[in-house]
Amino acid sequence: MTQLQQPDIDLSRKEQFAGRLVDALNAGAMSMMLSIGHRTGLFDTMSEMDAATVEQIAEQAKLQPRYVREWLGAMVTWQVVEYDPALRTYTLPAEHAAMLTRAATPENIAGSMQWFSVLGGVEDEVVRCFRDGGGVPYERFNRFHEVMAEESLQTVVAALFDHILPLAPGIQKRLEAGIDVCDVGCGSGWALMAMAEQYPASQFTGYDFFPAAVQRARDEAQRRGLTNVRFEVRDAAKIDESESFDLITTFDAIHDQVDPAAVLRNIFSALRPGGTYLAQDIRASSHLENNLDHPVAPFLYTISTMHCMTVSLAHCGCGLGTCWGEEMALRMFREAGFSSVDVHTLEHDIMNNFYIMRKP
């Protein structure tokens, strides 16, 4: 457009948006620094120290002082860490440590910051998909299952016995007595192994189509000496079992599937009469306009673009995406054969819905 054709601009609106962009620039930078603070153990180290110098922190964390100094510069300027310029000491406030350390699980937000570096590693391939179509398969995502395992510890394992399983009436008593359980899309198997330890009378099976994740699960189960759990490389859309399990779980798994409708039909078929299906999946609406006030909607759509949708499209799947939404989920559960679906939320969890279904 020529200068004469340019539309009028609301300068105050432009300035407000510029401020939001600057905030996004700094927040994006901090996501990487928070991830590094988690991975290096710096937050864990500083949470156990009083005011300390760069050298003291680096020595305690067994890290290089020059890198620690620069990292602390980011932490201080974003007001994560407090700095005393007279004494040249740094302090991680207890209130901040309560959201940034491994001891803070399930409220350790620093661990979730790892997603941005994981997803950034496939940005070139996702950009290609914007132009050419298709998707980016699981094996292109460096450290995905390692980070997903940590996420599982936070969102599933930490809440499993006190909050999640009680949503299914009577299931804990049945687990204590001994039943057959399957976790579809088990990943590294943390949730299944936690249940196997808690309920030794029950038998547990985990299915995942990614061999590296299954091997991680097998190695960890062997390390723990668990004999009532097994893991297999299986495509959930091709499970052809009939009335084999009393409880089937999926934790944040259905919306990633190549053929989620087939997976849900197979889950229904694999349940014994009276069996329970417990599905954890993202709390969102299927309609964009209903997600405008969702506290982490931009994050969810980003995760969808960079992982959940693209890994399905990589195999010519339907690409439901992270925000497939409660409305579509309920419809697909019912189409799979579950005539009654109870939807639950947990007060501490803004990310997930928990769907409880029983096979007639």
TORVEXLO-38477 format. One record per residue (C-alpha): x, y, z; residue in one letter. Coordinates in steps of 0.5 Angstrom, whole numbers, plus 500, padded with zeros to 3 digits. Example, Ala and Ser with C-alpha at 12.3 -4.5 7.8 and 13.67 -1.06 7.14 Angstrom:
2
525491516a527498514s
//
This chain:
360
500500500m502507499t503512504q496515502l493509502q495507509q489506514p489510521d492507526i490507534d497509537l495507544s492500541r499499538k503501544e499496548q500490543f508492543a508492550g505485550r510483544l516485549v513481555d512475550a520476548l522476555n517470557a520466551g527467553a525466560m522459559s529457556m532459562m527456567l528449563s536450564i535451571g531445572h535441568r542443571t539442578g540450580l533451583f534445587d541447589t539454591m533452595s537449600e542455600m542462604d544468600a550465596a555468591t556465584v562461586e558458592q552456588i556453582a561449587e555446590q551445584a558442581k557447575l561452571q561459575p561463568r555460566y552460573v553468573r550469566e544465568w543468574l543475570g537472567a534470573m535477577v532481571t526477571w525477579q526470580v532471584v534476589e540480588y544484593d549488590p553490596a555483598l554480591r550474593t543471590y537468594t532464591l525466595p522460598a515462595e519462588h522455590a515452591a514453584m521451581l524445585t523438584r521438591a515442589a512436585t506437583p507444582e514445579n513449573i520449571a520442569g514444564s518449561m523444558q517443552w519449549f526447547s524440545v519443541l524448538g528442536g523440530v521447528e524447521d520440520e513443522v515450518v516445512r509441514c505448513f508448506r507441504d503438509g504431513g507431519g513430524v513423527p515422534y522419533e524426531r523429538f529429542n528428549r520427548f519421552h524423558e520430559v513427558m515422564a517428568e510431566e507424568s510424575l507431576q500431573t498423574v502420579v502425584a495425584a493418582l492415589f489421592d485424587h484421580i483413582l477415587p473418581l472411579a467409585p470402588g476401583i481402589q478396592k478392586r485393585l487391592e483385591a486383584g484385577i487386570d489393568v491396561c494403560d494405553v499409550g503408557c509412554g515410560s510407564g510411570w503411572a502404571l508402575m506406581a499402581m503396580a507397586e501400590q496394588y501387588p495383587a493386580s496385573q498391569f499391562t502397558g501398550y505404547d507404539f514407540f519402542p524407546a519409551a517401552v524399553q525405558r519402562a521395561r528397564d525401570e520396572a526391572q530396576r524396581r523388581g516389579l513382577t506384576n507389570v509388563r510393557f509391549e510395543v503395540r499400536d493402540a489402533a490395532k489392539i484386537d483383544e476382547s474382554e481382557s481387562f477390568d480397568l483401562i486408562t489413558t493419560f493425555d493420550a487419545i488426542h495424539d492418536q492416528v485413529d482415535p476412533a479406532a483406539v476408543l472402539r478397541n478400548i471398549f472391546s478390550a474391557l470386560r462387562p462392568g469394566g471401567t475406562y478412566l481417561a485423562q485428557d486436556i480440559r478445553a472446548s472444541s470451539h475456539l471462542e469458548n477457549n478465549l478465557d482459558h488460562p493456558v490456551a496459547p500454550f495448548l494451541y502451541t503444543i498442538s501445532t508443534m507436537h500433538c497434531m503433527t505426530v498424528s498427521l505424520a502417519h496420515c492420521g486425523c490430527g485431532l490436536g490438543t484442543c479437540w475439546g470436551e464436546e468432541m471427546a464426549l461424542r467420540m466416547f459415546r460413538e465408541a460404545g460408552f453410553s454414560s460418561v462422567d466428567v470430573h475436574t480437580l481443583e489443583h489441575d487447570i489442564m485436564n478433564n477426567f472422564y469415567i466410563m463403565r462398560k455395561p
//
